Amino acid sequence: MSAIRKPSSWSKFPVLSFLALAVVLSALPLGHARAQQGAAQPTQRPRRVGGNDETDQKRPTASNTTEVDEGDVVRVDTQLVSVPAVVTDSTGHPLSNLRPENFQLIEDGQPQTIANFGTTDTPFEIALLLDTSGSTRDDVGLIRAAANSFIGALRSGDRVGVVAFNQAQTVKEPIATVEVLSPLTSDRQALTKAIESLGSSNGTPYYDALERVADEIFREPATDQVKRRAVVALTDGVDSASNSDFASAKMKLSRAGIACYFIQVNTEDFVEDRLMKDCQDDGRLTLSQRQLQRYRQIFAPHARPEDFQSFCQMGQFEKMSISRDLYNLARKEMNELARVSGGRSFVASDLSDARAAFSRVAADLGTLYSLGYYPTNKARDGKFRTIQLQVRGLKEKAQIRARDGYYAPKQ
């Protein structure tokens, strides 16, 4: 959790709050071997059901153009909807050899035609969101090491973008900002340089960072040639400085069809210990006005706004209660984003466990399929549409983890 004021003398644990670290990858045990093979083997593209290499090369990539496919099938002004999915057997073992005919996609009760199919070997596009709010130099060093290890295990065809926080000086006071340190690239030297430039901030614009991932890292809409997409965020998920909110960030990520993975770092005890200090203590933490107002709007909507103006005038019990509610809210939001997007959340007890947590994320991402379809409902009404993904043709019952829907684009 971030606050308006954070002492520069912290020496143990950062107040990591924010979601966003995005990175994905094939299963780690095969990562290094695949990276070595990348130069010798051609990159595998997602399969287009019913097409071939020649027709795929001639296909326009813009989502709002008219296309004529084999058999004079015309598709007009419809955006491809991506559905990340993980399929396991009854014991939880991933099923990695499924084909398009093993899946059935249903939107609002209507069957859809699968137009794009990315296997577990299809390259990734990953947004790596690193929450460095309140971190000391040593803490940032741990984050750099974990992020570099993760990127080093990726295959040559995988592309990564890096997003983090930094401090910007305004006329009145420094403010926390979101920085895109690198756009999507497979250049490992450029990514290493971006991670080396990680800064830190005294606030956490976590929701703003999630929107930046959707708006900038994944700015281009999904196409028939799109790779699997995910955001991997290292954070405690507690926002303190965003102009946007959770609902807005969730909607943008949903429209972009991004699988959300979170490494939830536990900073709660560390933060509460400093919240309880006297306001004159140089080692204290305070909740920002944005945090207090967000808390009032969600947990005490009928309370007087003036009762949430001064953190220092609040009692010890009230401070503790607010902090715990905000942390519980952050964990709920991260788990919800992971669930509805087909992603997953992992817990890191502290930053020293971040590298192991990244390995668990990578292993799960290595089992991720990506399916895509052009909705039969072409209305651009901004409404939420439910998605059901079913698996068929298997000898035993399978378990599916996939996104549960998306928001249609608006006119």
Backbone torsions as a table, in degrees:
resi	resn	phi	psi	omega
1	MET	NA	138.1	179.6
2	SER	-103.3	162.7	179.8
3	ALA	-142.2	173.0	-179.1
4	ILE	-65.3	-40.3	-178.5
5	ARG	-123.9	129.6	177.6
6	LYS	-132.6	130.0	-177.0
7	PRO	-65.6	145.6	179.7
8	SER	-80.5	-5.2	-174.7
9	SER	-95.6	8.0	179.0
10	TRP	-59.1	144.4	-177.1
11	SER	-134.2	-0.8	-173.6
12	LYS	-118.9	-56.1	-169.3
13	PHE	-139.9	136.1	-178.3
14	PRO	-79.5	156.8	171.0
15	VAL	-90.6	84.0	-177.4
16	LEU	-83.0	118.4	176.9
17	SER	-141.2	110.6	174.8
18	PHE	159.6	163.3	-175.6
19	LEU	-102.4	68.1	172.9
20	ALA	-164.2	101.2	174.5
21	LEU	-140.9	116.7	-173.2
22	ALA	-124.9	123.9	174.5
23	VAL	-158.8	142.6	176.1
24	VAL	-142.1	171.8	-169.2
25	LEU	-175.7	167.5	177.1
26	SER	-76.3	168.8	-176.1
27	ALA	-55.1	134.3	-173.5
28	LEU	-57.4	-42.3	-177.0
29	PRO	-54.5	-26.2	-179.4
30	LEU	-101.5	-3.9	-170.2
31	GLY	-58.8	-52.6	-175.0
32	HIS	-67.5	-38.6	179.8
33	ALA	-62.9	-41.8	-179.2
34	ARG	-67.5	-36.9	-179.8
35	ALA	-62.3	-37.2	-180.0
36	GLN	-71.1	-30.5	-179.2
37	GLN	-81.8	-13.2	-171.5
38	GLY	-56.9	-37.6	-176.6
39	ALA	-72.0	-23.9	-175.5
40	ALA	-94.8	-18.0	-175.6
41	GLN	-115.7	141.9	178.5
42	PRO	-69.6	148.3	177.9
43	THR	-69.1	131.1	179.4
44	GLN	-82.5	128.7	178.4
45	ARG	-92.2	156.2	174.0
46	PRO	-57.7	144.1	179.6
47	ARG	-78.0	136.0	174.5
48	ARG	-102.6	114.7	-175.1
49	VAL	-62.7	128.7	175.7
50	GLY	82.8	3.2	-178.3
51	GLY	-114.5	-174.5	174.7
52	ASN	-143.6	176.8	-175.4
53	ASP	-59.5	-39.7	-176.5
54	GLU	-66.2	-46.1	-178.5
55	THR	-70.1	-32.1	178.2
56	ASP	-64.6	-38.9	-178.4
57	GLN	-67.3	-29.6	-178.5
58	LYS	-85.8	-10.1	-174.7
59	ARG	-73.0	129.9	174.3
60	PRO	-65.1	149.4	-179.5
61	THR	-97.7	-15.7	179.8
62	ALA	-69.1	139.7	-174.0
63	SER	-82.3	-12.4	-176.2
64	ASN	-111.5	25.9	178.3
65	THR	-107.0	161.2	175.7
66	THR	-85.8	131.1	-177.4
67	GLU	-120.3	142.4	174.2
68	VAL	-116.2	114.8	-177.9
69	ASP	-97.0	179.4	175.6
70	GLU	-58.3	137.4	-177.9
71	GLY	83.3	13.2	178.1
72	ASP	56.9	40.1	174.1
73	VAL	-84.0	124.2	-175.9
74	VAL	-106.4	131.9	176.9
75	ARG	-121.7	125.3	-173.7
76	VAL	-124.1	126.4	167.4
77	ASP	51.2	46.5	177.7
78	THR	-128.6	131.3	-177.6
79	GLN	-91.4	136.8	177.9
80	LEU	-63.6	132.3	176.3
81	VAL	-101.8	121.8	-179.5
82	SER	-92.8	140.2	-179.5
83	VAL	-129.2	94.4	174.1
84	PRO	-68.4	142.0	-176.5
85	ALA	-153.2	144.3	172.2
86	VAL	-120.8	131.7	-179.1
87	VAL	-119.8	129.8	179.3
88	THR	-128.7	161.7	174.7
89	ASP	-83.9	-173.1	-175.1
90	SER	-64.8	-19.3	179.5
91	THR	-94.7	-0.6	-178.9
92	GLY	90.1	5.4	179.3
93	HIS	-79.6	128.2	-177.9
94	PRO	-63.3	141.2	175.3
95	LEU	-101.2	114.1	-168.5
96	SER	-110.8	2.9	-176.7
97	ASN	-117.7	30.3	-178.8
98	LEU	-80.1	154.9	-179.1
99	ARG	-118.2	168.2	-179.2
100	PRO	-54.8	-36.5	-178.3
101	GLU	-68.8	-10.0	176.2
102	ASN	-82.5	-6.2	-175.6
103	PHE	-117.9	149.1	169.9
104	GLN	-132.8	126.8	179.7
105	LEU	-103.4	134.3	-179.9
106	ILE	-131.3	126.9	176.2
107	GLU	-115.1	120.9	-178.9
108	ASP	48.5	40.8	177.2
109	GLY	85.6	-5.1	-177.3
110	GLN	-106.3	125.7	177.8
111	PRO	-61.1	144.1	-179.7
112	GLN	-121.5	156.4	179.5
113	THR	-94.0	125.0	179.0
114	ILE	-72.1	120.1	-178.6
115	ALA	-106.1	-16.6	-175.8
116	ASN	-141.8	134.1	-178.9
117	PHE	-139.7	112.1	177.3
118	GLY	-103.4	120.1	179.4
119	THR	-77.1	179.6	179.1
120	THR	-71.2	-5.8	176.1
121	ASP	-101.0	-4.8	179.5
122	THR	-66.9	137.9	-179.5
123	PRO	-59.1	158.5	-178.1
124	PHE	-106.6	154.8	162.2
125	GLU	-119.3	121.0	-170.4
126	ILE	-125.5	132.2	170.2
127	ALA	-101.1	117.8	-179.6
128	LEU	-100.7	112.1	-177.0
129	LEU	-107.6	116.2	-174.1
130	LEU	-112.1	117.5	-178.2
131	ASP	-90.0	107.4	179.9
132	THR	-114.5	27.7	-178.4
133	SER	-70.2	126.1	177.4
134	GLY	75.2	6.9	-175.6
135	SER	-76.2	148.3	170.9
136	THR	-86.7	172.9	-178.9
137	ARG	-60.8	-39.1	179.2
138	ASP	-65.2	-39.5	179.5
139	ASP	-63.7	-43.0	179.0
140	VAL	-63.2	-33.3	177.5
141	GLY	-62.2	-40.0	177.0
142	LEU	-64.7	-39.5	179.1
143	ILE	-66.2	-43.0	178.0
144	ARG	-58.5	-46.2	-177.3
145	ALA	-62.5	-43.0	-179.5
146	ALA	-66.4	-42.6	-179.3
147	ALA	-66.4	-42.1	178.7
148	ASN	-64.3	-37.9	178.0
149	SER	-63.4	-41.8	179.9
150	PHE	-63.4	-48.1	-178.9
151	ILE	-65.8	-36.4	-179.2
152	GLY	-63.4	-22.2	-179.1
153	ALA	-89.4	-4.7	-178.4
154	LEU	-74.6	158.9	175.7
155	ARG	-80.0	162.0	-175.3
156	SER	-63.2	-27.5	-178.3
157	GLY	-83.9	-9.9	179.8
158	ASP	-77.6	142.2	178.9
159	ARG	-118.4	143.5	-175.8
160	VAL	-130.6	140.8	168.9
161	GLY	-117.4	146.1	-175.6
162	VAL	-118.7	129.0	179.0
163	VAL	-127.6	139.2	-178.7
164	ALA	-152.7	-175.1	179.2
165	PHE	-109.4	155.8	173.5
166	ASN	-152.5	178.0	-177.7
167	GLN	-110.6	128.6	177.5
168	ALA	-115.8	139.8	-178.9
169	GLN	-92.5	122.1	175.1
170	THR	-105.5	179.9	179.9
171	VAL	-61.9	-39.0	-176.2
172	LYS	-86.5	-50.9	-174.5
173	GLU	-164.0	163.4	176.5
174	PRO	-66.2	146.7	176.9
175	ILE	-132.2	152.3	177.2
176	ALA	-78.8	136.4	-178.7
177	THR	-130.3	162.2	175.4
178	VAL	-99.6	132.4	179.8
179	GLU	-122.0	129.6	169.5
180	VAL	-89.4	102.7	-176.1
181	LEU	-77.9	-24.3	177.1
182	SER	-157.1	134.9	170.8
183	PRO	-74.1	179.0	177.8
184	LEU	-60.4	125.8	179.7
185	THR	-156.0	153.3	173.7
186	SER	-102.2	4.9	179.4
187	ASP	-76.5	104.6	-175.5
188	ARG	-66.4	-33.1	178.1
189	GLN	-66.5	-39.6	178.2
190	ALA	-65.4	-38.4	178.9
191	LEU	-68.3	-41.0	177.1
192	THR	-61.5	-41.5	178.1
193	LYS	-64.0	-39.6	179.2
194	ALA	-63.5	-43.6	-179.0
195	ILE	-68.0	-34.5	177.7
196	GLU	-64.9	-25.0	-178.2
197	SER	-88.3	8.6	179.0
198	LEU	-53.3	132.5	174.1
199	GLY	-109.1	-158.6	176.7
200	SER	-148.5	164.1	-177.5
201	SER	-140.3	161.7	176.9
202	ASN	-96.9	15.7	176.2
203	GLY	-150.8	169.3	-175.2
204	THR	-129.5	92.3	174.7
205	PRO	-81.7	63.9	-172.2
206	TYR	-64.3	-49.7	-179.8
207	TYR	-64.7	-38.7	177.3
208	ASP	-59.4	-38.6	-179.2
209	ALA	-66.5	-39.7	178.0
210	LEU	-62.9	-41.7	177.7
211	GLU	-65.1	-35.9	179.6
212	ARG	-65.1	-36.3	176.5
213	VAL	-60.6	-48.0	-179.3
214	ALA	-68.4	-40.3	-173.9
215	ASP	-79.9	-31.3	-172.3
216	GLU	-115.9	-52.8	-179.1
217	ILE	-62.7	-45.1	179.4
218	PHE	-110.1	46.6	-177.3
219	ARG	-63.8	-41.5	-178.9
220	GLU	-73.7	132.7	179.9
221	PRO	-67.1	159.9	179.1
222	ALA	-62.6	143.1	177.3
223	THR	-131.5	177.3	179.9
224	ASP	-63.0	-22.1	179.7
225	GLN	-99.8	9.7	-174.5
226	VAL	-66.9	147.6	175.6
227	LYS	-88.5	171.3	174.7
228	ARG	-63.5	140.1	-174.7
229	ARG	-122.2	140.0	177.9
230	ALA	-156.6	156.5	169.9
231	VAL	-118.7	134.9	177.7
232	VAL	-119.8	120.2	-173.5
233	ALA	-119.4	129.5	173.2
234	LEU	-101.8	112.6	-170.7
235	THR	-170.7	166.5	167.5
236	ASP	-98.1	-6.4	172.0
237	GLY	79.1	7.2	-177.4
238	VAL	-95.6	111.2	-178.0
239	ASP	-82.9	141.8	178.0
240	SER	-132.1	-8.9	-169.9
241	ALA	-143.1	9.4	-174.5
242	SER	-76.8	150.3	170.1
243	ASN	-85.5	-26.7	177.9
244	SER	-91.2	-176.5	-179.6
245	ASP	-135.1	179.0	-175.4
246	PHE	-62.9	-44.2	-176.6
247	ALA	-60.1	-41.7	179.8
248	SER	-66.7	-44.0	179.4
249	ALA	-63.6	-42.0	179.8
250	LYS	-61.6	-42.7	-178.9
251	MET	-64.1	-43.3	-178.5
252	LYS	-67.0	-40.6	178.2
253	LEU	-65.7	-36.5	178.8
254	SER	-64.5	-45.1	-179.4
255	ARG	-64.8	-28.7	179.9
256	ALA	-83.0	-10.0	177.4
257	GLY	66.3	41.5	-175.3
258	ILE	-101.2	129.7	172.8
259	ALA	-74.8	128.5	-175.3
260	CYS	-103.9	122.5	176.9
261	TYR	-118.1	135.2	-179.1
262	PHE	-125.3	135.4	166.7
263	ILE	-105.3	104.1	-173.8
264	GLN	-86.2	110.7	179.2
265	VAL	-90.9	130.7	-176.9
266	ASN	-86.2	105.0	177.9
267	THR	-113.3	6.3	-168.9
268	GLU	-61.9	-49.5	-177.9
269	ASP	-63.2	-40.6	179.8
270	PHE	-61.2	-44.0	-178.5
271	VAL	-69.8	-45.5	-177.4
272	GLU	-61.6	-36.3	178.3
273	ASP	-58.9	-37.0	-179.2
274	ARG	-86.6	-24.4	174.4
275	LEU	-67.2	-28.5	-177.2
276	MET	-81.4	-8.7	179.9
277	LYS	-71.2	156.4	177.7
278	ASP	-62.6	146.0	-176.4
279	CYS	-65.1	-13.0	176.7
280	GLN	-90.7	-8.0	-178.9
281	ASP	-76.0	131.2	-177.4
282	ASP	-69.9	-15.1	-179.6
283	GLY	-96.9	14.3	-174.0
284	ARG	-82.0	168.0	168.7
285	LEU	-123.8	149.3	173.7
286	THR	-129.2	149.2	174.7
287	LEU	-79.8	140.9	-179.3
288	SER	-74.0	163.9	176.9
289	GLN	-62.3	-35.8	177.7
290	ARG	-63.3	-41.3	178.7
291	GLN	-64.6	-44.2	-178.6
292	LEU	-64.2	-41.2	-179.3
293	GLN	-71.8	-36.2	175.5
294	ARG	-63.5	-40.6	178.7
295	TYR	-62.0	-45.7	-178.7
296	ARG	-62.4	-43.5	-177.8
297	GLN	-64.9	-34.0	-176.3
298	ILE	-89.9	-44.4	-171.6
299	PHE	-102.6	-22.3	-178.3
300	ALA	-141.2	61.4	-173.4
301	PRO	-63.2	-20.8	-178.8
302	HIS	-96.9	0.6	179.4
303	ALA	-75.7	158.7	179.4
304	ARG	-74.7	132.1	179.4
305	PRO	-55.7	-35.1	-177.8
306	GLU	-66.0	-18.6	178.2
307	ASP	-75.7	-7.9	-178.8
308	PHE	-122.7	34.5	-179.7
309	GLN	-95.5	-32.6	-174.7
310	SER	-125.4	109.5	178.6
311	PHE	-64.1	-37.4	-176.2
312	CYS	-67.9	-22.0	179.9
313	GLN	-88.5	-1.8	178.6
314	MET	-81.9	154.1	177.7
315	GLY	-77.0	164.5	-178.1
316	GLN	-61.2	-43.2	-179.6
317	PHE	-63.9	-40.1	-179.6
318	GLU	-66.7	-41.3	177.5
319	LYS	-60.5	-45.3	-178.7
320	MET	-63.9	-42.0	-179.1
321	SER	-63.4	-43.5	179.8
322	ILE	-63.0	-45.3	-179.5
323	SER	-59.7	-46.6	-178.4
324	ARG	-65.3	-39.0	178.6
325	ASP	-64.6	-39.8	-179.8
326	LEU	-67.5	-37.6	176.7
327	TYR	-67.8	-42.2	177.8
328	ASN	-62.8	-38.9	177.6
329	LEU	-63.1	-43.0	-179.5
330	ALA	-61.6	-45.0	179.5
331	ARG	-64.3	-39.0	177.8
332	LYS	-62.4	-43.1	-178.7
333	GLU	-66.9	-42.6	179.0
334	MET	-63.2	-44.7	179.7
335	ASN	-64.0	-37.0	179.3
336	GLU	-66.7	-45.2	179.4
337	LEU	-62.2	-40.5	178.2
338	ALA	-63.0	-44.9	-175.9
339	ARG	-65.5	-49.5	-173.7
340	VAL	-73.1	-16.9	-178.0
341	SER	-99.3	-7.3	-175.8
342	GLY	86.4	10.2	178.8
343	GLY	-92.3	-150.8	-175.8
344	ARG	-163.1	153.5	176.5
345	SER	-111.5	142.1	175.0
346	PHE	-127.8	150.9	-176.9
347	VAL	-108.6	131.2	172.9
348	ALA	-113.9	123.6	-177.2
349	SER	-64.3	-33.1	175.0
350	ASP	-160.0	-179.1	-175.3
351	LEU	-66.3	-27.2	178.3
352	SER	-65.4	-18.7	178.7
353	ASP	-93.4	1.4	-174.8
354	ALA	-64.1	-39.9	-177.9
355	ARG	-63.7	-42.5	178.3
356	ALA	-64.6	-37.0	178.9
357	ALA	-66.2	-39.8	175.9
358	PHE	-60.2	-38.6	178.8
359	SER	-62.9	-39.0	178.5
360	ARG	-67.5	-38.6	175.8
361	VAL	-62.1	-46.6	-178.0
362	ALA	-60.7	-41.1	179.5
363	ALA	-63.1	-40.8	179.4
364	ASP	-69.3	-41.3	179.9
365	LEU	-63.4	-29.8	179.4
366	GLY	-66.6	-10.5	179.0
367	THR	-105.5	7.4	-172.6
368	LEU	-84.6	125.5	169.3
369	TYR	-90.6	161.9	171.7
370	SER	-134.8	118.3	176.8
371	LEU	-110.6	150.5	178.1
372	GLY	-139.1	148.8	178.7
373	TYR	-149.4	155.8	174.2
374	TYR	-98.7	112.8	-173.6
375	PRO	-58.3	140.5	173.6
376	THR	-70.9	-25.6	174.9
377	ASN	-86.7	105.4	-174.8
378	LYS	-95.2	7.0	-179.3
379	ALA	-63.7	129.6	177.8
380	ARG	-99.2	73.7	-172.4
381	ASP	-110.7	-0.4	179.2
382	GLY	72.7	7.6	-176.3
383	LYS	-84.0	159.2	178.2
384	PHE	-82.1	134.7	179.0
385	ARG	-122.3	132.0	-177.4
386	THR	-82.1	145.4	177.8
387	ILE	-121.7	133.4	171.3
388	GLN	-120.3	131.1	177.0
389	LEU	-115.6	124.9	-179.5
390	GLN	-118.9	149.0	177.9
391	VAL	-114.1	137.1	-177.3
392	ARG	-137.2	165.9	177.1
393	GLY	78.9	15.3	179.0
394	LEU	-104.6	153.6	-177.7
395	LYS	-74.1	-30.1	-179.3
396	GLU	-125.2	164.9	-178.1
397	LYS	-68.5	135.6	-178.9
398	ALA	-110.2	155.0	175.1
399	GLN	-109.1	136.7	-174.0
400	ILE	-121.8	134.6	171.3
401	ARG	-120.2	113.6	-175.7
402	ALA	-149.3	165.9	177.9
403	ARG	-64.8	148.6	-173.9
404	ASP	-99.7	0.0	178.5
405	GLY	163.4	-173.1	179.8
406	TYR	-158.2	164.7	175.7
407	TYR	-98.1	124.5	179.0
408	ALA	-64.0	150.5	176.3
409	PRO	-66.8	159.1	176.7
410	LYS	-102.5	162.4	178.8
411	GLN	-61.4	NA	NA
